[in-house]
Amino acid sequence: MPKVYREYEPDQDFLLPRSLKEWLPEGHLAYFLSEVVDEMDLSEIFAYYEKEERGQPPYHPRMMVKVLLYW
């Protein structure tokens, strides 16, 4: 049975503003990091979480890498 992750939808609507694209100007570093991480092979991270069956669903690994790199 595949691992279930918490929802991760980077283009989701928010109450205010409706999209992250409304918060950040064009060419912002966050867009660059997002594109780089989307191209990365994170199969080892995904494989680790696929084996773990305890606890609540984890945050999506791709999202967490983006947060860690931006931070």
C-alpha positions as CSV (number, residue, x, y, z in Angstrom):
1,M,0.0,0.0,0.0
2,P,1.6,3.3,-1.0
3,K,2.4,5.9,1.7
4,V,-0.2,8.7,2.2
5,Y,1.1,12.2,2.5
6,R,-0.5,15.3,3.8
7,E,-2.0,17.4,1.0
8,Y,0.5,19.5,-0.9
9,E,-0.8,21.7,-3.6
10,P,1.5,24.6,-4.4
11,D,-1.2,26.3,-6.6
12,Q,-4.0,26.0,-4.0
13,D,-6.2,28.9,-3.2
14,F,-5.9,30.8,0.0
15,L,-8.4,33.0,1.8
16,L,-6.2,36.1,1.3
17,P,-4.4,36.1,-1.1
18,R,-5.7,33.4,-3.2
19,S,-2.4,32.2,-4.5
20,L,1.3,32.3,-3.5
21,K,2.0,33.9,-6.8
22,E,0.2,37.0,-5.5
23,W,2.6,37.2,-2.6
24,L,5.9,36.9,-4.4
25,P,7.2,39.1,-7.3
26,E,8.3,37.5,-10.6
27,G,11.8,36.2,-10.4
28,H,11.8,35.6,-6.6
29,L,14.3,33.1,-5.2
30,A,11.5,30.9,-4.0
31,Y,10.4,30.2,-7.7
32,F,14.0,29.2,-8.6
33,L,14.3,26.9,-5.6
34,S,11.0,25.3,-6.3
35,E,12.0,24.6,-9.9
36,V,15.4,23.1,-8.8
37,V,13.8,20.8,-6.2
38,D,11.1,19.7,-8.7
39,E,14.0,18.4,-10.8
40,M,15.8,16.6,-8.0
41,D,15.8,12.9,-7.5
42,L,14.3,12.4,-4.0
43,S,13.7,8.7,-4.4
44,E,15.7,7.8,-1.3
45,I,13.6,10.1,0.9
46,F,10.4,8.8,-0.6
47,A,11.7,5.2,-0.1
48,Y,12.4,5.9,3.6
49,Y,8.9,7.1,4.2
50,E,7.3,4.3,2.2
51,K,8.5,1.8,4.8
52,E,7.3,3.8,7.8
53,E,3.7,3.0,8.8
54,R,3.5,4.6,12.2
55,G,2.1,8.0,13.1
56,Q,0.3,10.7,11.2
57,P,0.8,11.2,7.5
58,P,4.1,13.1,6.9
59,Y,4.4,16.4,5.1
60,H,5.3,15.9,1.4
61,P,9.1,15.4,1.1
62,R,9.3,17.7,-1.9
63,M,7.7,20.5,0.0
64,M,9.9,20.0,3.1
65,V,13.1,20.1,0.9
66,K,11.9,23.4,-0.6
67,V,11.3,24.9,2.9
68,L,14.6,23.7,4.2
69,L,16.5,25.1,1.3
70,Y,14.7,28.4,1.4
71,W,15.1,28.8,5.2
